[in-house]
Structure formats: structure tokens, C-alpha cells
């Protein structure tokens, strides 16, 4: 899945997107505490990303752009997630830059 809206760019000029692997989500909600504009817990107790118009994206692998003002909060979410299920990657080449598969 790809984001429906163009992602903002980072200071390095790279557009980033984020997605959550619900198979690994522990439902702790740390991501929602850090960035409620980007993440939300659903009725199933798992976290999902939201579109830029606040719609919950429940499709497996759904991505949403990382808003530049929230970049630090999204990165902190990925670092603190106990399930290691938050993935932040560059839109251009889909390389993960934060999260469990980051190089």
C-alpha cells in the first residue's frame, strides 16, 4: 500500500511514511501518546496509522505520510514501541530509516 497524499519532506529533503505491523502490535498505545495525530488504537486493541484527514487506515501495510512537525514524535514512537512494529521509511526507495528493520 502507498500513501494517498504526498508526504512532506524532512530537512534532508526526503519524504517519509509510516506503517504499523499489527501482527506485532502489543496494544500498549505508546505511539498514540507520542503522536495521536498519526496513530490510533482501534476497537480490536491494536494501533493503526491515520490518513491526513484523520481516517483510520486498517488495511494491512497501510502507510501514511509523516508530517514534518511530528517527525520526532513518530521516531520516538518507533524507538519506544515494545512490539517493534512501527516502521518509518523513505517514500522514494522504501528503505526503512527508523524501526526494527532500519539499517
Buried (B, 14 or more C-beta within 10 A) or exposed (E): EEBBEEBBBBEEEBBBBBBBBBEBBBBBBBBBEBBBBBBBBEEEEBBBBBBBEEEBBEEEEBBBBBBBEBBEBBBBBBBEBEBBBBBBBBBEEEEBBBBBEEE
